[in-house]
């Protein structure tokens, strides 16, 4: 269900930011940002802080690998909104070297953790310590496993919002602008609009 309030219910700082972003890019801001800016103290600021840390903070995983994980989770959750942009962002971050649909383009540790994210997404109630041990046995350090699970958490949350609220892309150009913004801005929004 598309919420009209996400188009028109923003505070003054957010409205100004959305207008400036539209003038600069020629595109409307994507629905994730519109939602984050709608009630920034409730969801926007806390969640965007988590997203920036998980997706671009220090990690065993490269930004491209984390984007690839997000694309996998989005595919499993049947979330075309997130799948499209994070597949494209994977390609940008890896300079075309990592393809979320082709395990041969991934380093072995990434290929090893993807089944864990699949189980977390499709059958979380069946996860056991053996699932973690299987990833660990393939050379993935514990802190990297935790980081991958954090990526899974972020995308399982955002995919549900995207699917529930009917987030969509107005055009392929808007999708490209969003992927470039993620790549360049590293998931950071100006603090003034998240007050």
C-alpha positions in Angstrom: 0.0 0.0 0.0 1.6 3.3 -1.1 1.4 5.9 1.6 0.6 9.4 0.4 2.2 10.9 3.5 5.6 9.8 2.3 5.2 12.1 -0.7 3.9 15.1 1.2 4.3 14.7 5.0 7.9 15.8 5.6 9.2 18.5 7.9 10.7 21.8 6.6 14.4 20.6 6.5 13.4 17.4 4.7 11.3 19.2 2.1 14.1 21.6 1.3 16.6 18.6 1.0 14.2 16.7 -1.2 13.8 19.7 -3.5 17.5 20.4 -3.7 18.2 16.7 -4.4 15.6 16.7 -7.2 17.2 19.8 -8.8 20.7 18.4 -8.6 19.8 14.9 -9.9 16.8 15.5 -11.9 15.1 12.7 -10.1 12.8 12.3 -7.1 14.5 10.9 -4.0 14.0 7.2 -3.6 11.4 5.8 -1.2 13.9 4.6 1.4 15.0 8.2 2.0 11.5 9.6 1.8 10.5 7.1 4.5 13.5 7.9 6.7 12.9 11.6 6.4 9.2 11.3 7.2 9.7 10.6 10.9 13.5 10.8 11.4 13.6 10.5 15.1 11.4 7.4 15.2 12.9 5.4 12.3 15.1 7.5 10.0 18.1 8.5 12.2 18.5 5.3 14.2 18.0 3.0 11.3 20.1 5.0 8.8 22.9 5.0 11.4 22.7 1.2 11.6 22.6 0.9 7.8 25.7 3.1 7.3 27.6 1.2 9.9 26.6 -2.3 8.6 27.0 -1.5 4.9 30.1 0.8 4.9 31.8 0.5 8.3 34.9 -1.5 8.9 34.4 -5.2 8.0 35.9 -8.3 6.7 33.6 -7.9 3.8 34.1 -5.3 1.0 31.3 -2.9 0.3 30.6 -4.9 -3.0 30.3 -8.1 -1.0 27.9 -6.6 1.4 25.8 -5.2 -1.5 25.9 -8.7 -3.0 24.5 -10.1 0.3 21.8 -7.5 0.3 20.9 -8.4 -3.3 20.6 -12.1 -2.4 18.3 -11.4 0.6 16.2 -9.1 -1.5 15.8 -11.8 -4.2 14.8 -14.3 -1.6 12.2 -11.9 -0.1 10.9 -11.2 -3.6 11.7 -7.5 -3.2 12.3 -6.1 -6.7 12.8 -2.5 -5.4 15.8 -3.5 -3.3 17.1 -6.3 -5.6 17.4 -3.9 -8.6 19.3 -1.1 -6.8 21.6 -3.3 -4.8 22.5 -5.5 -7.8 23.4 -2.3 -9.6 25.3 -1.0 -6.5 27.2 -4.4 -6.3 28.4 -3.8 -9.9 29.4 -0.2 -9.1 31.3 -1.1 -5.9 33.1 -4.0 -7.5 33.7 -2.3 -10.9 31.7 -5.1 -12.5 33.8 -7.9 -11.0 31.1 -9.3 -8.6 27.8 -10.6 -9.9 25.2 -11.5 -7.3 23.8 -14.2 -9.7 27.2 -15.8 -10.4 29.1 -17.5 -7.5 32.2 -17.9 -9.7 32.7 -14.1 -9.4 32.8 -14.3 -5.6 35.7 -15.1 -3.3 35.1 -18.4 -1.5 34.3 -16.8 1.9 31.4 -14.9 0.4 30.1 -18.0 -1.4 30.3 -19.8 1.9 28.2 -17.3 3.9 25.4 -16.9 1.4 23.7 -20.2 2.3 23.6 -19.0 5.9 21.9 -15.8 4.8 19.5 -17.8 2.7 18.5 -19.9 5.7 18.2 -16.8 7.9 15.8 -15.3 5.4 13.7 -18.3 4.4 13.8 -20.6 7.5 15.2 -18.7 10.5 13.5 -21.0 12.9 15.6 -23.9 11.6 19.0 -22.2 12.1 21.3 -24.0 14.5 24.9 -23.7 15.7 25.8 -26.3 13.0 24.9 -23.7 10.3 27.4 -21.3 11.8 30.0 -24.0 12.2 29.7 -24.9 8.5 30.5 -21.3 7.5 33.4 -21.2 10.1 34.8 -24.5 8.7 35.1 -22.8 5.3 37.4 -20.2 6.6 35.0 -17.4 7.5 36.0 -15.7 10.8 33.4 -15.2 13.5 33.4 -11.4 13.2 32.7 -11.8 9.5 29.8 -14.1 10.2 28.3 -11.6 12.6 28.8 -8.8 10.0 27.0 -10.9 7.4 24.1 -11.6 9.7 23.9 -7.8 10.3 23.5 -7.3 6.6 20.8 -10.0 6.6 19.0 -8.1 9.4 19.1 -4.8 7.5 17.8 -6.2 4.3 15.2 -8.4 5.8 13.8 -5.3 7.5 14.0 -3.0 4.5 12.6 -5.6 2.1 9.5 -5.9 4.3 9.0 -2.2 4.4 9.5 -1.9 0.6 7.0 -4.7 -0.1 4.5 -3.5 2.4 4.6 0.2 1.3 4.8 -0.5 -2.4 8.2 1.2 -2.9 9.1 1.4 -6.6 11.3 3.1 -9.2 9.8 5.8 -11.4 12.4 5.0 -14.1 15.6 3.2 -14.8 17.3 6.6 -14.6 16.0 7.1 -11.1 17.4 3.6 -10.2 20.8 4.6 -11.6 20.9 7.8 -9.7 20.0 6.0 -6.5 22.8 3.4 -7.0 25.3 6.1 -7.7 24.2 8.0 -4.6 24.6 4.9 -2.4 28.1 4.4 -4.0 29.2 8.0 -3.5 27.5 8.9 -0.2 28.0 5.6 1.5 24.5 5.5 3.0 24.9 8.8 4.8 22.3 11.5 4.8 22.9 15.1 6.0 22.4 15.2 9.7 20.3 18.3 9.5 17.5 16.5 7.7 17.4 13.6 10.2 16.5 15.8 13.2 
